[in-house]
Amino acid sequence: LRLQRSKSLFAKRSDDCSTGELLERLGFSQRSIATLWEPLLSGIQLTSSLEGSARLASLILRCLIRGPAAVPAGGMQEIPRQMASNLPESAIRLGIEIEGVHNSQVFLAHGEKLSARRIVVATEQKTAARLLGEEPVATRSQWHAYFVADEPPNDSRAIHLMSVAQGPCRNLAIMSNVVPEYAPQGKSLIVVAGPTSGLEAPVYDAQQQLKNVFGNQVSTWQVLKAGIVAGAQPVFSPGSPLTKKKQKRTGILVAGDHRTTPSIQGALVSGRITAEAAINDY
């Protein structure tokens, strides 16, 4: 009920603490923390355990309570494609490297210079820092693996949570149960993921973990793709603001999940805030 009424369980940012500390303070058992809260929240925040911000965790839970999660039927690429569809083709230039941004000018790698009354730098934090001459912030990485199977391990459309003690997988989703078009006809698409500090996806360890959960059928699953998303999210430590103050730069605005909360949703929220600021300041 408290999460329904407010964005977090904390009236003030200074009251923030680690997610693990909050759960213990609220009286959750160690079993529920290990089997539910740790895999759920560490999988979303990409933390090794529950050291992430409790304020952010409560915002995440509030979003999950207030509305169901969803994926585009045509894949995640549909999100930028939909936004681009409202713009004239001449407004978008792809494959162009940007060397720097200063005041109202954008400097391209091949020597061209563009000018505008307002410039929006909408990139991940590392690139934004390079373009603006700032220091990059710490990030967290994610590993993932996609499997193709002749049949799904079950008919569930829910996210399957797996405890840290079981192996590297924090969560599993049978995506073809949610969107059949995600897999070839007669096949199933299964995705597993988790936080990592490594350079390679722990596919073998993940397969052993999955065998312990779903049995020998896992041996027939074919690895479609596996990899690491380095710097998948900026670190959001306890005490971090949910929305950073607008930085004062002449003609330049910055958007991205590093300006709000680390997620696709945070990036979209930041984009809206930045667009409104650009229009109001125009």
C-alpha positions as CSV (number, residue, x, y, z in Angstrom):
1,L,0.0,0.0,0.0
2,R,2.8,2.4,0.8
3,L,4.4,1.7,-2.6
4,Q,1.1,2.4,-4.3
5,R,0.9,5.8,-2.7
6,S,4.4,7.0,-3.2
7,K,7.5,6.4,-5.4
8,S,9.5,4.8,-2.6
9,L,9.4,3.9,1.0
10,F,11.7,6.8,1.9
11,A,10.5,10.3,2.4
12,K,14.0,11.7,1.9
13,R,16.9,10.6,-0.3
14,S,19.3,10.8,2.7
15,D,17.3,7.9,4.3
16,D,18.2,5.5,1.5
17,C,20.1,2.3,2.3
18,S,21.0,-0.9,0.6
19,T,18.1,-3.1,-0.6
20,G,19.3,-6.0,1.7
21,E,19.2,-3.7,4.7
22,L,15.7,-2.6,3.9
23,L,14.4,-6.2,3.5
24,E,15.9,-7.2,6.8
25,R,14.4,-4.1,8.5
26,L,11.0,-5.0,7.1
27,G,11.2,-8.5,8.6
28,F,11.5,-10.7,5.5
29,S,12.9,-14.1,6.2
30,Q,16.3,-15.2,4.9
31,R,14.6,-17.8,2.8
32,S,12.3,-15.3,1.0
33,I,15.3,-13.0,0.5
34,A,17.4,-15.8,-1.1
35,T,14.7,-17.3,-3.3
36,L,12.7,-14.2,-4.3
37,W,14.0,-10.8,-3.5
38,E,17.7,-11.3,-4.2
39,P,17.3,-12.9,-7.7
40,L,14.5,-10.5,-8.6
41,L,16.2,-7.2,-7.6
42,S,19.8,-8.1,-8.2
43,G,18.8,-9.3,-11.7
44,I,17.1,-5.9,-12.4
45,Q,19.8,-3.7,-10.7
46,L,22.7,-6.0,-12.0
47,T,24.1,-6.1,-8.5
48,S,26.1,-9.1,-7.2
49,S,23.7,-9.3,-4.2
50,L,21.5,-6.7,-2.6
51,E,23.9,-3.8,-2.2
52,G,21.9,-1.6,-4.6
53,S,19.7,1.3,-3.6
54,A,16.6,0.4,-1.6
55,R,15.0,3.6,-2.9
56,L,15.4,2.4,-6.5
57,A,14.3,-1.1,-5.6
58,S,11.0,0.3,-4.1
59,L,10.5,2.3,-7.3
60,I,10.9,-0.9,-9.4
61,L,8.5,-2.8,-7.2
62,R,6.0,0.1,-7.4
63,C,6.1,-0.1,-11.2
64,L,5.7,-3.8,-11.2
65,I,2.7,-3.5,-8.8
66,R,1.0,-0.7,-10.8
67,G,1.2,-2.3,-14.2
68,P,2.4,-5.5,-16.0
69,A,5.7,-5.7,-17.8
70,A,5.5,-6.0,-21.6
71,V,7.7,-6.5,-24.7
72,P,7.0,-5.3,-28.3
73,A,5.7,-8.0,-30.5
74,G,8.2,-7.0,-33.2
75,G,11.2,-7.0,-30.8
76,M,12.9,-4.2,-28.8
77,Q,14.0,-2.5,-32.1
78,E,10.4,-1.4,-32.5
79,I,10.8,1.2,-29.8
80,P,13.3,3.4,-31.7
81,R,11.7,2.5,-35.0
82,Q,8.4,3.9,-33.8
83,M,10.0,7.1,-32.6
84,A,11.9,7.5,-35.9
85,S,8.7,6.9,-37.9
86,N,7.4,10.4,-36.8
87,L,10.4,12.1,-38.3
88,P,11.3,13.0,-41.9
89,E,13.9,10.6,-43.4
90,S,16.3,13.5,-43.9
91,A,16.3,14.2,-40.2
92,I,18.2,10.9,-39.3
93,R,21.8,10.2,-40.3
94,L,23.2,6.8,-39.3
95,G,26.8,5.6,-39.1
96,I,28.2,9.1,-38.5
97,E,30.8,9.3,-35.8
98,I,30.7,12.4,-33.5
99,E,34.0,13.7,-32.3
100,G,32.7,16.4,-29.9
101,V,30.0,18.8,-28.9
102,H,30.6,22.4,-27.8
103,N,28.1,25.1,-27.2
104,S,25.7,25.0,-30.2
105,Q,27.9,23.0,-32.5
106,V,28.4,19.3,-33.2
107,F,31.8,18.2,-34.7
108,L,31.7,15.1,-37.0
109,A,34.7,12.8,-37.5
110,H,35.0,13.6,-41.2
111,G,35.4,17.3,-40.5
112,E,31.8,18.5,-41.0
113,K,30.3,20.9,-38.4
114,L,26.6,21.1,-37.6
115,S,25.0,24.0,-35.7
116,A,21.7,24.1,-33.8
117,R,20.0,26.2,-31.2
118,R,19.5,23.2,-29.0
119,I,21.6,20.0,-29.0
120,V,20.5,16.9,-27.1
121,V,23.2,14.3,-26.3
122,A,21.1,11.1,-25.9
123,T,23.7,8.3,-25.4
124,E,25.0,6.0,-22.7
125,Q,27.0,7.8,-20.1
126,K,30.4,6.8,-21.3
127,T,29.8,8.3,-24.7
128,A,28.2,11.4,-23.3
129,A,31.2,11.9,-21.0
130,R,33.6,11.6,-23.9
131,L,31.6,14.1,-26.1
132,L,31.3,16.6,-23.2
133,G,34.8,16.2,-21.8
134,E,33.6,14.7,-18.5
135,E,34.7,11.7,-16.5
136,P,32.7,8.5,-17.0
137,V,30.8,6.9,-14.1
138,A,31.1,3.4,-12.8
139,T,28.8,0.9,-14.5
140,R,27.5,-2.7,-14.1
141,S,27.5,-5.4,-16.7
142,Q,25.1,-8.2,-17.7
143,W,25.7,-11.6,-19.3
144,H,23.0,-13.3,-21.3
145,A,22.4,-16.5,-23.3
146,Y,19.7,-17.4,-25.8
147,F,18.7,-21.1,-26.3
148,V,16.5,-22.7,-29.0
149,A,14.5,-25.8,-27.9
150,D,12.1,-28.1,-29.6
151,E,9.6,-27.5,-26.8
152,P,9.4,-25.2,-23.8
153,P,10.2,-26.5,-20.4
154,N,6.8,-25.4,-19.3
155,D,3.9,-23.2,-20.4
156,S,4.5,-20.2,-18.1
157,R,4.8,-16.7,-19.3
158,A,6.3,-15.5,-16.0
159,I,9.9,-14.7,-15.3
160,H,11.6,-17.6,-13.5
161,L,13.8,-16.5,-10.6
162,M,16.9,-18.5,-9.5
163,S,18.8,-18.0,-6.3
164,V,22.4,-16.9,-6.3
165,A,23.5,-20.1,-4.6
166,Q,22.2,-22.2,-7.6
167,G,24.5,-20.6,-10.2
168,P,25.0,-17.6,-12.4
169,C,21.4,-17.3,-13.7
170,R,19.3,-14.8,-11.9
171,N,16.3,-15.1,-14.2
172,L,14.9,-17.1,-17.1
173,A,12.1,-16.2,-19.5
174,I,10.5,-18.5,-22.1
175,M,10.1,-15.6,-24.6
176,S,8.2,-17.7,-27.2
177,N,5.5,-18.3,-24.5
178,V,5.0,-14.6,-24.4
179,V,5.5,-13.7,-28.1
180,P,5.4,-16.9,-30.3
181,E,6.9,-14.8,-33.2
182,Y,10.2,-14.5,-31.3
183,A,11.0,-18.1,-32.2
184,P,10.8,-20.1,-35.5
185,Q,7.6,-22.1,-36.0
186,G,7.7,-25.2,-33.8
187,K,10.6,-24.0,-31.7
188,S,10.9,-22.2,-28.3
189,L,13.2,-19.3,-27.4
190,I,14.6,-19.4,-23.8
191,V,16.6,-16.5,-22.4
192,V,18.7,-16.5,-19.2
193,A,20.6,-13.6,-17.8
194,G,22.4,-12.3,-14.7
195,P,24.9,-9.6,-13.5
196,T,28.6,-10.2,-14.1
197,S,32.0,-8.8,-13.7
198,G,33.5,-11.3,-16.1
199,L,34.5,-11.0,-19.8
200,E,32.7,-14.1,-21.0
201,A,29.2,-15.4,-20.5
202,P,29.2,-18.4,-18.0
203,V,27.3,-20.6,-20.5
204,Y,28.6,-24.0,-19.1
205,D,27.8,-23.1,-15.5
206,A,24.4,-21.8,-16.6
207,Q,23.6,-25.1,-18.4
208,Q,24.5,-27.1,-15.3
209,Q,22.2,-24.8,-13.2
210,L,19.4,-25.2,-15.7
211,K,19.8,-29.0,-15.7
212,N,19.3,-29.0,-11.9
213,V,16.1,-27.1,-12.4
214,F,14.6,-28.5,-15.6
215,G,16.3,-31.9,-16.0
216,N,18.1,-33.5,-18.9
217,Q,16.0,-31.8,-21.5
218,V,18.4,-28.9,-21.2
219,S,21.1,-31.0,-22.9
220,T,19.0,-30.7,-26.1
221,W,18.8,-26.9,-26.0
222,Q,21.0,-25.2,-28.6
223,V,22.9,-22.1,-27.7
224,L,21.7,-19.5,-30.2
225,K,23.8,-16.6,-28.8
226,A,25.6,-15.7,-25.6
227,G,27.5,-12.6,-24.6
228,I,28.3,-9.7,-22.3
229,V,26.7,-6.3,-22.3
230,A,29.5,-4.3,-20.8
231,G,28.4,-1.2,-19.0
232,A,24.8,-2.2,-19.3
233,Q,23.7,0.2,-16.5
234,P,25.3,3.0,-14.6
235,V,25.8,2.2,-10.9
236,F,22.9,3.5,-8.8
237,S,24.2,3.5,-5.2
238,P,22.1,4.2,-2.1
239,G,21.6,7.9,-1.8
240,S,21.6,8.6,-5.6
241,P,18.9,11.0,-6.9
242,L,16.0,9.5,-8.9
243,T,16.4,12.4,-11.3
244,K,19.6,14.4,-11.7
245,K,19.4,18.2,-11.9
246,K,19.6,19.7,-15.4
247,Q,23.2,20.7,-16.0
248,K,23.9,24.2,-17.2
249,R,25.5,24.1,-20.6
250,T,25.0,26.6,-23.4
251,G,22.6,25.0,-25.9
252,I,23.3,21.4,-24.7
253,L,20.9,19.0,-23.0
254,V,21.8,15.5,-21.9
255,A,19.4,12.5,-21.9
256,G,19.8,8.9,-20.8
257,D,19.2,6.5,-18.0
258,H,22.3,7.9,-16.3
259,R,20.2,11.1,-15.8
260,T,17.3,9.2,-14.1
261,T,17.2,5.5,-13.2
262,P,19.2,2.7,-14.9
263,S,16.6,1.1,-17.2
264,I,14.9,1.4,-20.5
265,Q,12.1,3.1,-18.6
266,G,14.5,5.5,-17.1
267,A,15.9,6.4,-20.5
268,L,12.4,7.1,-21.8
269,V,11.6,9.2,-18.8
270,S,14.8,11.1,-19.3
271,G,14.0,11.6,-23.0
272,R,10.6,13.1,-22.1
273,I,12.1,15.4,-19.4
274,T,14.8,16.6,-21.8
275,A,12.4,17.1,-24.7
276,E,10.2,19.3,-22.5
277,A,13.2,21.3,-21.3
278,A,14.3,21.8,-24.9
279,I,10.9,23.0,-26.0
280,N,10.5,25.3,-22.9
281,D,13.9,26.8,-23.4
282,Y,13.6,27.2,-27.2
